[in-house]
Amino acid sequence: MTLSKNLDEKINNFDFDYIESYLGHPVPSCLKELYSSGEVFELENIIVDEEDDDEGNDSLYICIANWEPLNEERYQRPWPGTEKYLNFAQDGSGNLFIAKPEENFEVVHFFDHETGELESLNINIPTFIGKVREWNED
């Protein structure tokens, strides 16, 4: 569970129809399953820290404090610069993990809330979720 019962309620009050209408693109099924099953509350406060390897895989760092509410209330007052994105997780410092509808939500980006800069993680949402699950088991 998150640090706030109120935040838990907001996360649990997902509205995929609204998000799809607002962003003009279907929410990926893996995210729908994650929220619908309640697994979002099991995959919190996790750090994924993978270094470059000999097989050519880049380093990957993901810090998830909690998953973001996916509903109208959250999108009525989004963080500036994130209005047009699927904002689905955050690191506890205000930075977000987002995906862009114009990229068909194919690439996960890290949004730095202080600079407004986006950095591609070069992975898709299913891979992102898989990495978080993998590191949750460790």
A tleap script that builds the chain and sets N, CA, C and O, in Angstrom:
source leaprc.protein.ff14SB
mol = sequence {
  NMET THR LEU SER LYS ASN LEU ASP GLU LYS
  ILE ASN ASN PHE ASP PHE ASP TYR ILE GLU
  SER TYR LEU GLY HIE PRO VAL PRO SER CYS
  LEU LYS GLU LEU TYR SER SER GLY GLU VAL
  PHE GLU LEU GLU ASN ILE ILE VAL ASP GLU
  GLU ASP ASP ASP GLU GLY ASN ASP SER LEU
  TYR ILE CYS ILE ALA ASN TRP GLU PRO LEU
  ASN GLU GLU ARG TYR GLN ARG PRO TRP PRO
  GLY THR GLU LYS TYR LEU ASN PHE ALA GLN
  ASP GLY SER GLY ASN LEU PHE ILE ALA LYS
  PRO GLU GLU ASN PHE GLU VAL VAL HIE PHE
  PHE ASP HIE GLU THR GLY GLU LEU GLU SER
  LEU ASN ILE ASN ILE PRO THR PHE ILE GLY
  LYS VAL ARG GLU TRP ASN GLU CASP
}
set mol.1.N position { 0.823 -1.183 0.000 }
set mol.1.CA position { 0.000 0.000 0.000 }
set mol.1.C position { 0.870 1.251 0.000 }
set mol.1.O position { 1.983 1.259 0.526 }
set mol.2.N position { 0.342 2.287 -0.593 }
set mol.2.CA position { 1.067 3.553 -0.643 }
set mol.2.C position { 1.103 4.184 0.744 }
set mol.2.O position { 0.553 3.640 1.702 }
set mol.3.N position { 1.741 5.311 0.836 }
set mol.3.CA position { 1.838 6.016 2.108 }
set mol.3.C position { 0.525 6.670 2.504 }
set mol.3.O position { 0.374 7.100 3.647 }
set mol.4.N position { -0.414 6.752 1.594 }
set mol.4.CA position { -1.659 7.463 1.841 }
set mol.4.C position { -2.861 6.612 1.451 }
set mol.4.O position { -2.943 6.112 0.329 }
set mol.5.N position { -3.788 6.455 2.384 }
set mol.5.CA position { -5.017 5.732 2.075 }
set mol.5.C position { -5.781 6.454 0.969 }
set mol.5.O position { -6.390 5.818 0.109 }
set mol.6.N position { -5.745 7.777 0.996 }
set mol.6.CA position { -6.411 8.578 -0.027 }
set mol.6.C position { -5.831 8.292 -1.413 }
set mol.6.O position { -6.575 8.170 -2.386 }
set mol.7.N position { -4.501 8.184 -1.503 }
set mol.7.CA position { -3.870 7.869 -2.785 }
set mol.7.C position { -4.250 6.463 -3.236 }
set mol.7.O position { -4.513 6.242 -4.418 }
set mol.8.N position { -4.281 5.515 -2.310 }
set mol.8.CA position { -4.709 4.155 -2.652 }
set mol.8.C position { -6.102 4.163 -3.276 }
set mol.8.O position { -6.350 3.484 -4.273 }
set mol.9.N position { -7.001 4.932 -2.684 }
set mol.9.CA position { -8.365 5.006 -3.206 }
set mol.9.C position { -8.381 5.597 -4.612 }
set mol.9.O position { -9.129 5.139 -5.476 }
set mol.10.N position { -7.552 6.616 -4.838 }
set mol.10.CA position { -7.490 7.228 -6.165 }
set mol.10.C position { -6.920 6.256 -7.195 }
set mol.10.O position { -7.403 6.190 -8.326 }
set mol.11.N position { -5.898 5.505 -6.806 }
set mol.11.CA position { -5.309 4.517 -7.712 }
set mol.11.C position { -6.325 3.425 -8.027 }
set mol.11.O position { -6.423 2.965 -9.164 }
set mol.12.N position { -7.075 3.019 -7.017 }
set mol.12.CA position { -8.056 1.954 -7.184 }
set mol.12.C position { -9.294 2.429 -7.953 }
set mol.12.O position { -10.090 1.610 -8.412 }
set mol.13.N position { -9.454 3.726 -8.090 }
set mol.13.CA position { -10.596 4.303 -8.797 }
set mol.13.C position { -10.228 4.600 -10.255 }
set mol.13.O position { -10.475 5.697 -10.755 }
set mol.14.N position { -9.640 3.620 -10.920 }
set mol.14.CA position { -9.199 3.812 -12.308 }
set mol.14.C position { -10.405 3.909 -13.244 }
set mol.14.O position { -11.464 3.334 -12.991 }
set mol.15.N position { -10.210 4.652 -14.327 }
set mol.15.CA position { -11.259 4.837 -15.331 }
set mol.15.C position { -10.597 4.810 -16.710 }
set mol.15.O position { -10.282 5.852 -17.285 }
set mol.16.N position { -10.397 3.609 -17.218 }
set mol.16.CA position { -9.702 3.457 -18.492 }
set mol.16.C position { -10.473 4.085 -19.650 }
set mol.16.O position { -9.863 4.611 -20.581 }
set mol.17.N position { -11.798 4.038 -19.603 }
set mol.17.CA position { -12.595 4.652 -20.671 }
set mol.17.C position { -12.303 6.147 -20.759 }
set mol.17.O position { -12.142 6.690 -21.852 }
set mol.18.N position { -12.236 6.805 -19.611 }
set mol.18.CA position { -11.932 8.237 -19.613 }
set mol.18.C position { -10.535 8.488 -20.179 }
set mol.18.O position { -10.361 9.359 -21.031 }
set mol.19.N position { -9.548 7.740 -19.715 }
set mol.19.CA position { -8.162 7.934 -20.160 }
set mol.19.C position { -8.066 7.720 -21.670 }
set mol.19.O position { -7.412 8.495 -22.369 }
set mol.20.N position { -8.714 6.677 -22.170 }
set mol.20.CA position { -8.669 6.393 -23.606 }
set mol.20.C position { -9.333 7.503 -24.411 }
set mol.20.O position { -8.846 7.879 -25.477 }
set mol.21.N position { -10.433 8.023 -23.906 }
set mol.21.CA position { -11.114 9.128 -24.579 }
set mol.21.C position { -10.259 10.397 -24.525 }
set mol.21.O position { -10.133 11.108 -25.523 }
set mol.22.N position { -9.682 10.674 -23.376 }
set mol.22.CA position { -8.871 11.884 -23.183 }
set mol.22.C position { -7.613 11.867 -24.052 }
set mol.22.O position { -7.283 12.865 -24.693 }
set mol.23.N position { -6.912 10.726 -24.072 }
set mol.23.CA position { -5.655 10.629 -24.817 }
set mol.23.C position { -5.843 10.170 -26.260 }
set mol.23.O position { -4.922 10.278 -27.071 }
set mol.24.N position { -7.040 9.653 -26.588 }
set mol.24.CA position { -7.311 9.230 -27.953 }
set mol.24.C position { -6.608 7.956 -28.365 }
set mol.24.O position { -6.334 7.742 -29.546 }
set mol.25.N position { -6.315 7.109 -27.392 }
set mol.25.CA position { -5.600 5.869 -27.694 }
set mol.25.C position { -5.899 4.852 -26.597 }
set mol.25.O position { -6.025 5.234 -25.433 }
set mol.26.N position { -6.018 3.559 -26.939 }
set mol.26.CA position { -6.305 2.545 -25.922 }
set mol.26.C position { -5.170 2.392 -24.905 }
set mol.26.O position { -3.991 2.410 -25.260 }
set mol.27.N position { -5.548 2.244 -23.650 }
set mol.27.CA position { -4.577 1.939 -22.600 }
set mol.27.C position { -4.088 0.511 -22.826 }
set mol.27.O position { -4.906 -0.379 -23.059 }
set mol.28.N position { -2.786 0.267 -22.764 }
set mol.28.CA position { -2.273 -1.088 -22.975 }
set mol.28.C position { -2.910 -2.098 -22.012 }
set mol.28.O position { -3.099 -1.817 -20.829 }
set mol.29.N position { -3.232 -3.267 -22.543 }
set mol.29.CA position { -3.922 -4.289 -21.746 }
set mol.29.C position { -3.123 -4.702 -20.518 }
set mol.29.O position { -3.711 -5.024 -19.486 }
set mol.30.N position { -1.793 -4.701 -20.607 }
set mol.30.CA position { -0.988 -5.097 -19.447 }
set mol.30.C position { -1.167 -4.121 -18.283 }
set mol.30.O position { -1.129 -4.535 -17.125 }
set mol.31.N position { -1.360 -2.832 -18.572 }
set mol.31.CA position { -1.623 -1.860 -17.506 }
set mol.31.C position { -3.025 -2.051 -16.940 }
set mol.31.O position { -3.230 -1.956 -15.730 }
set mol.32.N position { -3.990 -2.322 -17.818 }
set mol.32.CA position { -5.352 -2.574 -17.348 }
set mol.32.C position { -5.374 -3.763 -16.393 }
set mol.32.O position { -6.030 -3.717 -15.352 }
set mol.33.N position { -4.660 -4.821 -16.748 }
set mol.33.CA position { -4.603 -6.013 -15.900 }
set mol.33.C position { -3.931 -5.709 -14.569 }
set mol.33.O position { -4.380 -6.178 -13.523 }
set mol.34.N position { -2.862 -4.928 -14.603 }
set mol.34.CA position { -2.124 -4.571 -13.391 }
set mol.34.C position { -3.019 -3.827 -12.405 }
set mol.34.O position { -3.007 -4.117 -11.208 }
set mol.35.N position { -3.787 -2.878 -12.905 }
set mol.35.CA position { -4.683 -2.102 -12.049 }
set mol.35.C position { -5.892 -2.933 -11.626 }
set mol.35.O position { -6.260 -2.937 -10.451 }
set mol.36.N position { -6.510 -3.634 -12.572 }
set mol.36.CA position { -7.725 -4.402 -12.282 }
set mol.36.C position { -7.485 -5.503 -11.263 }
set mol.36.O position { -8.362 -5.807 -10.455 }
set mol.37.N position { -6.302 -6.099 -11.298 }
set mol.37.CA position { -5.983 -7.191 -10.376 }
set mol.37.C position { -5.558 -6.699 -8.996 }
set mol.37.O position { -5.511 -7.481 -8.047 }
set mol.38.N position { -5.249 -5.409 -8.879 }
set mol.38.CA position { -4.746 -4.875 -7.613 }
set mol.38.C position { -3.251 -5.054 -7.439 }
set mol.38.O position { -2.691 -4.685 -6.406 }
set mol.39.N position { -2.599 -5.623 -8.452 }
set mol.39.CA position { -1.153 -5.854 -8.355 }
set mol.39.C position { -0.375 -4.543 -8.232 }
set mol.39.O position { 0.770 -4.546 -7.779 }
set mol.40.N position { -0.979 -3.434 -8.627 }
set mol.40.CA position { -0.308 -2.134 -8.484 }
set mol.40.C position { 0.092 -1.875 -7.036 }
set mol.40.O position { 1.060 -1.159 -6.780 }
set mol.41.N position { -0.638 -2.448 -6.093 }
set mol.41.CA position { -0.328 -2.232 -4.679 }
set mol.41.C position { 0.760 -3.175 -4.172 }
set mol.41.O position { 1.317 -2.960 -3.096 }
set mol.42.N position { 1.062 -4.213 -4.939 }
set mol.42.CA position { 2.146 -5.134 -4.579 }
set mol.42.C position { 3.471 -4.694 -5.178 }
set mol.42.O position { 4.533 -5.072 -4.683 }
set mol.43.N position { 3.418 -3.906 -6.230 }
set mol.43.CA position { 4.625 -3.498 -6.952 }
set mol.43.C position { 4.951 -2.036 -6.671 }
set mol.43.O position { 5.048 -1.224 -7.592 }
set mol.44.N position { 5.118 -1.713 -5.406 }
set mol.44.CA position { 5.466 -0.361 -4.984 }
set mol.44.C position { 6.774 -0.387 -4.223 }
set mol.44.O position { 7.195 -1.423 -3.707 }
set mol.45.N position { 7.413 0.782 -4.161 }
set mol.45.CA position { 8.683 0.920 -3.440 }
set mol.45.C position { 9.705 -0.097 -3.926 }
set mol.45.O position { 10.313 -0.825 -3.141 }
set mol.46.N position { 9.874 -0.124 -5.240 }
set mol.46.CA position { 10.786 -1.074 -5.885 }
set mol.46.C position { 11.813 -0.304 -6.695 }
set mol.46.O position { 11.493 0.678 -7.365 }
set mol.47.N position { 13.042 -0.764 -6.622 }
set mol.47.CA position { 14.112 -0.189 -7.432 }
set mol.47.C position { 14.653 -1.271 -8.350 }
set mol.47.O position { 15.042 -2.348 -7.899 }
set mol.48.N position { 14.673 -0.977 -9.635 }
set mol.48.CA position { 15.293 -1.835 -10.646 }
set mol.48.C position { 16.616 -1.168 -10.993 }
set mol.48.O position { 16.643 -0.006 -11.399 }
set mol.49.N position { 17.705 -1.896 -10.837 }
set mol.49.CA position { 19.028 -1.320 -11.097 }
set mol.49.C position { 19.864 -2.347 -11.850 }
set mol.49.O position { 20.525 -3.192 -11.246 }
set mol.50.N position { 19.825 -2.260 -13.176 }
set mol.50.CA position { 20.572 -3.184 -14.025 }
set mol.50.C position { 21.694 -2.428 -14.719 }
set mol.50.O position { 21.474 -1.358 -15.287 }
set mol.51.N position { 22.876 -2.977 -14.671 }
set mol.51.CA position { 24.030 -2.353 -15.319 }
set mol.51.C position { 24.186 -2.886 -16.734 }
set mol.51.O position { 23.590 -3.901 -17.094 }
set mol.52.N position { 24.999 -2.189 -17.541 }
set mol.52.CA position { 25.325 -2.687 -18.877 }
set mol.52.C position { 25.843 -4.111 -18.753 }
set mol.52.O position { 26.498 -4.460 -17.771 }
set mol.53.N position { 25.545 -4.928 -19.752 }
set mol.53.CA position { 26.070 -6.289 -19.714 }
set mol.53.C position { 26.839 -6.607 -20.990 }
set mol.53.O position { 26.865 -5.814 -21.932 }
set mol.54.N position { 27.466 -7.782 -21.004 }
set mol.54.CA position { 28.287 -8.193 -22.141 }
set mol.54.C position { 27.466 -8.476 -23.397 }
set mol.54.O position { 28.021 -8.556 -24.493 }
set mol.55.N position { 26.148 -8.629 -23.245 }
set mol.55.CA position { 25.283 -8.919 -24.384 }
set mol.55.C position { 24.796 -7.642 -25.069 }
set mol.55.O position { 23.976 -7.709 -25.985 }
set mol.56.N position { 25.284 -6.496 -24.642 }
set mol.56.CA position { 24.926 -5.237 -25.279 }
set mol.56.C position { 23.692 -4.562 -24.720 }
set mol.56.O position { 23.232 -3.562 -25.271 }
set mol.57.N position { 23.146 -5.090 -23.634 }
set mol.57.CA position { 21.980 -4.463 -23.018 }
set mol.57.C position { 22.409 -3.239 -22.223 }
set mol.57.O position { 23.370 -3.291 -21.456 }
set mol.58.N position { 21.695 -2.141 -22.410 }
set mol.58.CA position { 21.998 -0.905 -21.703 }
set mol.58.C position { 21.623 -1.012 -20.232 }
set mol.58.O position { 20.861 -1.891 -19.830 }
set mol.59.N position { 22.171 -0.105 -19.445 }
set mol.59.CA position { 21.790 -0.048 -18.039 }
set mol.59.C position { 20.341 0.439 -17.944 }
set mol.59.O position { 19.842 1.130 -18.832 }
set mol.60.N position { 19.691 0.068 -16.863 }
set mol.60.CA position { 18.302 0.442 -16.651 }
set mol.60.C position { 18.116 0.740 -15.177 }
set mol.60.O position { 18.471 -0.071 -14.322 }
set mol.61.N position { 17.559 1.904 -14.881 }
set mol.61.CA position { 17.268 2.272 -13.496 }
set mol.61.C position { 15.827 2.751 -13.425 }
set mol.61.O position { 15.434 3.704 -14.098 }
set mol.62.N position { 15.052 2.069 -12.596 }
set mol.62.CA position { 13.653 2.419 -12.377 }
set mol.62.C position { 13.434 2.448 -10.872 }
set mol.62.O position { 13.782 1.495 -10.175 }
set mol.63.N position { 12.872 3.507 -10.381 }
set mol.63.CA position { 12.491 3.604 -8.976 }
set mol.63.C position { 11.001 3.920 -8.944 }
set mol.63.O position { 10.573 4.979 -9.402 }
set mol.64.N position { 10.218 2.999 -8.404 }
set mol.64.CA position { 8.771 3.212 -8.333 }
set mol.64.C position { 8.364 3.331 -6.873 }
set mol.64.O position { 8.529 2.393 -6.093 }
set mol.65.N position { 7.837 4.480 -6.515 }
set mol.65.CA position { 7.232 4.641 -5.194 }
set mol.65.C position { 5.801 4.112 -5.261 }
set mol.65.O position { 5.358 3.355 -4.398 }
set mol.66.N position { 5.093 4.531 -6.308 }
set mol.66.CA position { 3.735 4.031 -6.516 }
set mol.66.C position { 3.315 4.259 -7.963 }
set mol.66.O position { 3.957 4.997 -8.710 }
set mol.67.N position { 2.235 3.615 -8.328 }
set mol.67.CA position { 1.628 3.775 -9.642 }
set mol.67.C position { 0.684 4.961 -9.571 }
set mol.67.O position { 0.166 5.288 -8.503 }
set mol.68.N position { 0.466 5.592 -10.684 }
set mol.68.CA position { -0.346 6.802 -10.732 }
set mol.68.C position { -1.833 6.476 -10.893 }
set mol.68.O position { -2.186 5.489 -11.538 }
set mol.69.N position { -2.701 7.303 -10.308 }
set mol.69.CA position { -4.129 7.150 -10.583 }
set mol.69.C position { -4.398 7.388 -12.067 }
set mol.69.O position { -3.895 8.346 -12.652 }
set mol.70.N position { -5.179 6.525 -12.654 }
set mol.70.CA position { -5.562 6.677 -14.063 }
set mol.70.C position { -7.053 6.976 -14.109 }
set mol.70.O position { -7.878 6.094 -14.351 }
set mol.71.N position { -7.377 8.247 -13.871 }
set mol.71.CA position { -8.775 8.653 -13.856 }
set mol.71.C position { -8.901 10.145 -14.165 }
set mol.71.O position { -7.906 10.861 -14.270 }
set mol.72.N position { -10.129 10.588 -14.305 }
set mol.72.CA position { -10.396 11.977 -14.679 }
set mol.72.C position { -9.847 12.957 -13.651 }
set mol.72.O position { -9.286 13.989 -14.017 }
set mol.73.N position { -10.004 12.647 -12.382 }
set mol.73.CA position { -9.528 13.560 -11.339 }
set mol.73.C position { -8.042 13.874 -11.503 }
set mol.73.O position { -7.633 15.027 -11.364 }
set mol.74.N position { -7.242 12.867 -11.794 }
set mol.74.CA position { -5.798 13.067 -11.940 }
set mol.74.C position { -5.480 13.916 -13.171 }
set mol.74.O position { -4.558 14.731 -13.148 }
set mol.75.N position { -6.236 13.723 -14.230 }
set mol.75.CA position { -5.955 14.460 -15.460 }
set mol.75.C position { -6.572 15.861 -15.480 }
set mol.75.O position { -6.305 16.633 -16.400 }
set mol.76.N position { -7.382 16.196 -14.490 }
set mol.76.CA position { -7.894 17.561 -14.390 }
set mol.76.C position { -6.795 18.520 -13.947 }
set mol.76.O position { -6.834 19.708 -14.268 }
set mol.77.N position { -5.814 18.001 -13.207 }
set mol.77.CA position { -4.718 18.834 -12.709 }
set mol.77.C position { -3.390 18.103 -12.870 }
set mol.77.O position { -2.728 17.804 -11.876 }
set mol.78.N position { -2.996 17.813 -14.098 }
set mol.78.CA position { -1.733 17.093 -14.303 }
set mol.78.C position { -0.534 18.004 -14.062 }
set mol.78.O position { -0.650 19.229 -14.092 }
set mol.79.N position { 0.608 17.389 -13.824 }
set mol.79.CA position { 1.830 18.165 -13.693 }
set mol.79.C position { 2.100 18.836 -15.039 }
set mol.79.O position { 1.967 18.195 -16.082 }
set mol.80.N position { 2.479 20.122 -15.033 }
set mol.80.CA position { 2.753 20.809 -16.302 }
set mol.80.C position { 3.759 20.044 -17.165 }
set mol.80.O position { 4.821 19.627 -16.701 }
set mol.81.N position { 3.391 19.879 -18.415 }
set mol.81.CA position { 4.236 19.156 -19.356 }
set mol.81.C position { 3.837 17.708 -19.543 }
set mol.81.O position { 4.366 17.024 -20.418 }
set mol.82.N position { 2.890 17.224 -18.713 }
set mol.82.CA position { 2.482 15.816 -18.817 }
set mol.82.C position { 1.030 15.659 -19.264 }
set mol.82.O position { 0.483 14.557 -19.233 }
set mol.83.N position { 0.420 16.741 -19.671 }
set mol.83.CA position { -1.007 16.738 -19.984 }
set mol.83.C position { -1.398 15.753 -21.076 }
set mol.83.O position { -2.504 15.213 -21.051 }
set mol.84.N position { -0.514 15.515 -22.026 }
set mol.84.CA position { -0.853 14.691 -23.194 }
set mol.84.C position { -0.285 13.280 -23.112 }
set mol.84.O position { -0.292 12.557 -24.108 }
set mol.85.N position { 0.202 12.879 -21.952 }
set mol.85.CA position { 0.866 11.585 -21.812 }
set mol.85.C position { 0.087 10.646 -20.901 }
set mol.85.O position { -0.736 11.074 -20.092 }
set mol.86.N position { 0.366 9.369 -21.052 }
set mol.86.CA position { -0.129 8.365 -20.124 }
set mol.86.C position { 0.870 8.328 -18.972 }
set mol.86.O position { 1.955 7.761 -19.098 }
set mol.87.N position { 0.497 8.933 -17.856 }
set mol.87.CA position { 1.358 9.016 -16.678 }
set mol.87.C position { 0.991 7.855 -15.759 }
set mol.87.O position { -0.055 7.889 -15.112 }
set mol.88.N position { 1.838 6.829 -15.694 }
set mol.88.CA position { 1.401 5.618 -15.006 }
set mol.88.C position { 2.183 5.239 -13.760 }
set mol.88.O position { 1.731 4.374 -13.010 }
set mol.89.N position { 3.326 5.839 -13.506 }
set mol.89.CA position { 4.067 5.523 -12.276 }
set mol.89.C position { 4.926 6.721 -11.907 }
set mol.89.O position { 5.234 7.559 -12.754 }
set mol.90.N position { 5.314 6.799 -10.628 }
set mol.90.CA position { 6.177 7.888 -10.192 }
set mol.90.C position { 7.173 7.393 -9.155 }
set mol.90.O position { 6.987 6.353 -8.523 }
set mol.91.N position { 8.235 8.172 -9.002 }
set mol.91.CA position { 9.364 7.737 -8.171 }
set mol.91.C position { 9.354 8.269 -6.744 }
set mol.91.O position { 10.298 8.017 -5.994 }
set mol.92.N position { 8.333 8.985 -6.356 }
set mol.92.CA position { 8.263 9.514 -5.001 }
set mol.92.C position { 8.872 10.893 -4.868 }
set mol.92.O position { 8.743 11.530 -3.823 }
set mol.93.N position { 9.536 11.365 -5.918 }
set mol.93.CA position { 10.136 12.703 -5.913 }
set mol.93.C position { 9.438 13.635 -6.894 }
set mol.93.O position { 9.885 14.762 -7.110 }
set mol.94.N position { 8.358 13.173 -7.480 }
set mol.94.CA position { 7.626 13.981 -8.445 }
set mol.94.C position { 7.921 13.643 -9.891 }
set mol.94.O position { 7.250 14.146 -10.793 }
set mol.95.N position { 8.912 12.799 -10.127 }
set mol.95.CA position { 9.246 12.383 -11.488 }
set mol.95.C position { 8.314 11.251 -11.905 }
set mol.95.O position { 7.906 10.430 -11.083 }
set mol.96.N position { 7.987 11.221 -13.184 }
set mol.96.CA position { 6.992 10.269 -13.673 }
set mol.96.C position { 7.550 9.345 -14.740 }
set mol.96.O position { 8.501 9.680 -15.447 }
set mol.97.N position { 6.941 8.181 -14.840 }
set mol.97.CA position { 7.162 7.274 -15.960 }
set mol.97.C position { 5.933 7.420 -16.841 }
set mol.97.O position { 4.803 7.235 -16.390 }
set mol.98.N position { 6.170 7.756 -18.103 }
set mol.98.CA position { 5.068 8.085 -19.008 }
set mol.98.C position { 5.244 7.348 -20.336 }
set mol.98.O position { 6.312 6.822 -20.646 }
set mol.99.N position { 4.160 7.330 -21.101 }
set mol.99.CA position { 4.202 6.841 -22.482 }
set mol.99.C position { 3.379 7.816 -23.318 }
set mol.99.O position { 2.421 8.419 -22.834 }
set mol.100.N position { 3.771 7.955 -24.576 }
set mol.100.CA position { 3.131 8.931 -25.461 }
set mol.100.C position { 2.116 8.253 -26.382 }
set mol.100.O position { 2.420 7.225 -26.986 }
set mol.101.N position { 0.912 8.823 -26.494 }
set mol.101.CA position { -0.068 8.258 -27.422 }
set mol.101.C position { 0.421 8.265 -28.863 }
set mol.101.O position { 0.133 7.334 -29.616 }
set mol.102.N position { 1.160 9.308 -29.262 }
set mol.102.CA position { 1.630 9.377 -30.650 }
set mol.102.C position { 2.658 8.300 -30.964 }
set mol.102.O position { 2.961 8.064 -32.134 }
set mol.103.N position { 3.197 7.646 -29.950 }
set mol.103.CA position { 4.098 6.500 -30.130 }
set mol.103.C position { 3.363 5.191 -29.853 }
set mol.103.O position { 3.988 4.144 -29.686 }
set mol.104.N position { 2.027 5.255 -29.806 }
set mol.104.CA position { 1.189 4.087 -29.495 }
set mol.104.C position { 1.543 3.475 -28.147 }
set mol.104.O position { 1.376 2.272 -27.941 }
set mol.105.N position { 2.032 4.304 -27.232 }
set mol.105.CA position { 2.449 3.864 -25.891 }
set mol.105.C position { 3.506 2.769 -25.963 }
set mol.105.O position { 3.596 1.929 -25.068 }
set mol.106.N position { 4.306 2.778 -27.029 }
set mol.106.CA position { 5.312 1.737 -27.253 }
set mol.106.C position { 6.592 1.943 -26.448 }
set mol.106.O position { 7.307 0.978 -26.178 }
set mol.107.N position { 6.894 3.180 -26.059 }
set mol.107.CA position { 8.163 3.477 -25.390 }
set mol.107.C position { 7.889 4.144 -24.048 }
set mol.107.O position { 7.086 5.073 -23.962 }
set mol.108.N position { 8.559 3.668 -23.004 }
set mol.108.CA position { 8.457 4.286 -21.682 }
set mol.108.C position { 9.510 5.385 -21.584 }
set mol.108.O position { 10.667 5.199 -21.961 }
set mol.109.N position { 9.080 6.525 -21.071 }
set mol.109.CA position { 9.974 7.661 -20.865 }
set mol.109.C position { 9.978 8.036 -19.387 }
set mol.109.O position { 9.000 7.821 -18.672 }
set mol.110.N position { 11.097 8.598 -18.948 }
set mol.110.CA position { 11.220 9.166 -17.610 }
set mol.110.C position { 11.044 10.672 -17.753 }
set mol.110.O position { 11.766 11.316 -18.514 }
set mol.111.N position { 10.086 11.234 -17.023 }
set mol.111.CA position { 9.815 12.668 -17.061 }
set mol.111.C position { 10.381 13.307 -15.804 }
set mol.111.O position { 9.931 13.012 -14.697 }
set mol.112.N position { 11.366 14.178 -15.971 }
set mol.112.CA position { 11.965 14.908 -14.854 }
set mol.112.C position { 11.097 16.132 -14.570 }
set mol.112.O position { 11.018 17.049 -15.388 }
set mol.113.N position { 10.453 16.138 -13.417 }
set mol.113.CA position { 9.501 17.212 -13.122 }
set mol.113.C position { 10.162 18.570 -12.895 }
set mol.113.O position { 9.497 19.601 -12.998 }
set mol.114.N position { 11.446 18.586 -12.590 }
set mol.114.CA position { 12.121 19.868 -12.366 }
set mol.114.C position { 12.528 20.540 -13.674 }
set mol.114.O position { 12.502 21.766 -13.778 }
set mol.115.N position { 12.898 19.749 -14.663 }
set mol.115.CA position { 13.373 20.314 -15.930 }
set mol.115.C position { 12.366 20.172 -17.064 }
set mol.115.O position { 12.453 20.882 -18.066 }
set mol.116.N position { 11.408 19.258 -16.911 }
set mol.116.CA position { 10.458 18.982 -17.978 }
set mol.116.C position { 11.036 18.108 -19.076 }
set mol.116.O position { 10.395 17.887 -20.103 }
set mol.117.N position { 12.252 17.610 -18.860 }
set mol.117.CA position { 12.905 16.782 -19.877 }
set mol.117.C position { 12.388 15.350 -19.830 }
set mol.117.O position { 12.061 14.812 -18.772 }
set mol.118.N position { 12.328 14.757 -21.016 }
set mol.118.CA position { 11.952 13.353 -21.162 }
set mol.118.C position { 13.177 12.557 -21.570 }
set mol.118.O position { 13.953 12.982 -22.426 }
set mol.119.N position { 13.343 11.398 -20.949 }
set mol.119.CA position { 14.429 10.494 -21.318 }
set mol.119.C position { 13.822 9.134 -21.623 }
set mol.119.O position { 13.127 8.556 -20.787 }
set mol.120.N position { 14.080 8.629 -22.809 }
set mol.120.CA position { 13.567 7.317 -23.188 }
set mol.120.C position { 14.301 6.233 -22.414 }
set mol.120.O position { 15.524 6.271 -22.279 }
set mol.121.N position { 13.542 5.264 -21.908 }
set mol.121.CA position { 14.153 4.106 -21.255 }
set mol.121.C position { 14.439 2.999 -22.262 }
set mol.121.O position { 15.053 1.989 -21.918 }
set mol.122.N position { 14.000 3.184 -23.497 }
set mol.122.CA position { 14.199 2.206 -24.574 }
set mol.122.C position { 13.585 0.845 -24.266 }
set mol.122.O position { 14.105 -0.193 -24.676 }
set mol.123.N position { 12.474 0.867 -23.539 }
set mol.123.CA position { 11.707 -0.354 -23.286 }
set mol.123.C position { 10.228 -0.012 -23.438 }
set mol.123.O position { 9.836 1.153 -23.371 }
set mol.124.N position { 9.413 -1.050 -23.645 }
set mol.124.CA position { 7.972 -0.830 -23.737 }
set mol.124.C position { 7.321 -1.084 -22.373 }
set mol.124.O position { 7.993 -1.500 -21.429 }
set mol.125.N position { 6.033 -0.834 -22.276 }
set mol.125.CA position { 5.338 -0.978 -20.996 }
set mol.125.C position { 5.339 -2.421 -20.499 }
set mol.125.O position { 5.583 -2.632 -19.311 }
set mol.126.N position { 5.078 -3.437 -21.344 }
set mol.126.CA position { 5.149 -4.812 -20.832 }
set mol.126.C position { 6.531 -5.159 -20.265 }
set mol.126.O position { 6.624 -5.837 -19.242 }
set mol.127.N position { 7.595 -4.701 -20.917 }
set mol.127.CA position { 8.947 -4.955 -20.409 }
set mol.127.C position { 9.165 -4.213 -19.097 }
set mol.127.O position { 9.749 -4.762 -18.164 }
set mol.128.N position { 8.704 -2.980 -19.020 }
set mol.128.CA position { 8.801 -2.183 -17.795 }
set mol.128.C position { 8.151 -2.934 -16.634 }
set mol.128.O position { 8.758 -3.103 -15.576 }
set mol.129.N position { 6.917 -3.381 -16.841 }
set mol.129.CA position { 6.195 -4.111 -15.794 }
set mol.129.C position { 6.925 -5.403 -15.449 }
set mol.129.O position { 7.038 -5.759 -14.276 }
set mol.130.N position { 7.420 -6.108 -16.465 }
set mol.130.CA position { 8.158 -7.349 -16.233 }
set mol.130.C position { 9.399 -7.136 -15.386 }
set mol.130.O position { 9.687 -7.935 -14.496 }
set mol.131.N position { 10.136 -6.064 -15.653 }
set mol.131.CA position { 11.341 -5.755 -14.868 }
set mol.131.C position { 10.977 -5.452 -13.418 }
set mol.131.O position { 11.660 -5.899 -12.497 }
set mol.132.N position { 9.905 -4.696 -13.217 }
set mol.132.CA position { 9.471 -4.370 -11.859 }
set mol.132.C position { 9.054 -5.641 -11.120 }
set mol.132.O position { 9.392 -5.814 -9.949 }
set mol.133.N position { 8.329 -6.524 -11.790 }
set mol.133.CA position { 7.941 -7.799 -11.166 }
set mol.133.C position { 9.169 -8.631 -10.816 }
set mol.133.O position { 9.251 -9.207 -9.731 }
set mol.134.N position { 10.117 -8.689 -11.741 }
set mol.134.CA position { 11.340 -9.471 -11.539 }
set mol.134.C position { 12.107 -8.976 -10.313 }
set mol.134.O position { 12.539 -9.780 -9.488 }
set mol.135.N position { 12.277 -7.675 -10.192 }
set mol.135.CA position { 13.029 -7.120 -9.068 }
set mol.135.C position { 12.228 -7.159 -7.778 }
set mol.135.O position { 12.809 -7.105 -6.694 }
set mol.136.N position { 10.910 -7.253 -7.871 }
set mol.136.CA position { 10.079 -7.403 -6.679 }
set mol.136.C position { 10.293 -8.770 -6.044 }
set mol.136.O position { 10.157 -8.925 -4.830 }
set mol.137.N position { 10.625 -9.758 -6.863 }
set mol.137.CA position { 10.838 -11.119 -6.368 }
set mol.137.C position { 12.187 -11.283 -5.694 }
set mol.137.O position { 12.372 -12.189 -4.882 }
set mol.138.N position { 13.139 -10.405 -6.030 }
set mol.138.CA position { 14.491 -10.516 -5.454 }
set mol.138.C position { 14.524 -10.108 -4.002 }
set mol.138.O position { 15.582 -10.144 -3.374 }
savepdb mol mol.pdb
quit
